[in-house]
Amino acid sequence: MSKLIQKAGFLNPKRAGRYMNYIATRDGVELLDENADSIYMRYIATRPRAEKHGEHGLFGAEDAVDLEKTMDELKEHEGNVWTIIYSLRREDAARLGYDNAASWRALLRSKQADFAEAMQIPPLQLRWYAAFHDEGDHPHIHMMLWTDQETILKRDSVVKLRSVMTNSIFQAELENLYIRKDAAYKDVTEAARAVMHDLVDCMESVSEPPASIQGKLLELALELRTVSGKKQYGYLKKPLKQLVDTIVDALAELPEVSECYEVWNQIHEELNECYGHSTPWERLPLSQRKEFRKIKNDIIREAENIRLGLPTFEDEKMRDEP
């Protein structure tokens, strides 16, 4: 799945001066006698390929932006000015309708409260402006944010903002991906249960060694005699939990289960890439995924049914059917 690229930082005259001087004096840029923040604002508003509204390309919360007045306001600001760049691949921007300033302006206006929350300020104290650059393979926006309060835009806040923007831009595609993820989860649990039922049905003719799944299931059934409390995974002692885990991982090696679990992992890798997580998705053994604790409790319930000689899941299902 495609992803939104985000780059964030902040400007102050001491650290950004040399860089701002470069972009302010490069060929084709009008020389200005302004501080670094104002130079950057004029740069993103008037540089080539910036989509313009009248004489410049700057837009913000208000309907019309007076560039000169806004730069005068910025000159008087003494704190940090935060900058964020949001970029999409050309084909994604065209497909999703974010290849123009109007769409980006509508999106940013709808997310003003989220940016204020990230800066830990009331929404009315947020000042922001942006410009859309329809450039090359990655059309993008440059955004500037500041407030009269001294704020620190923490890494967690920046990551959250990226998720907020991703959820909005890729809403329809993400909804489809989450539907597929839920279906894959159901496939894994049902495949594991079906295999387990088949194993129990043929218990009487088992001739495999004790290390087989059947042998481990029988071992678990016998060990459950020592459990006086709830017979659920979370209440078992460590040795019994480890025994259940070995059964889960043995089931995961069977094609019926492994194929479903592979699909589930692939979908999570897509989501991981979409949200731009720096850490790759880790493919853990099935027993180590807390999302699939239901399989563990199904195994325990089946072993307990064997111990008590009660009907198994399939028997109960057939009995309940009309």
Salt bridges, closest charged atoms under 4 A:
GLU34 OE2 - ARG42 NH2 3.59
ASP63 OD1 - ARG109 NH2 3.60
GLU68 OE2 - ARG42 NH2 2.97
ASP72 OD1 - LYS75 NZ 3.91
GLU73 OE1 - ARG127 NH2 2.70
GLU91 OE2 - ARG89 NE 3.64
ASP92 OD2 - ARG89 NE 3.06
ASP92 OD1 - ARG95 NH2 2.63
GLU117 OE2 - LYS160 NZ 2.79
ASP134 OD1 - ARG90 NH1 2.72
GLU135 OE1 - ARG47 NH2 2.81
GLU135 OE2 - ARG49 NH2 3.27
GLU173 OE2 - ARG95 NH1 2.01
ASP182 OD1 - LYS181 NZ 3.61
GLU219 OE1 - LYS216 NZ 3.92
ASP245 OD1 - LYS296 NZ 3.20
GLU262 OE1 - ARG283 NH1 2.46
GLU269 OE2 - ARG283 NE 2.88
GLU270 OE2 - ARG180 NH2 3.45
ASP298 OD2 - ARG193 NH2 2.94
ASP298 OD2 - LYS294 NZ 3.96
ASP298 OD1 - ARG301 NH1 3.00
GLU302 OE1 - HIS197 NE2 3.84
GLU304 OE2 - LYS231 NZ 3.97
GLU304 OE2 - ARG307 NH2 2.90
GLU314 OE2 - HIS197 ND1 3.15
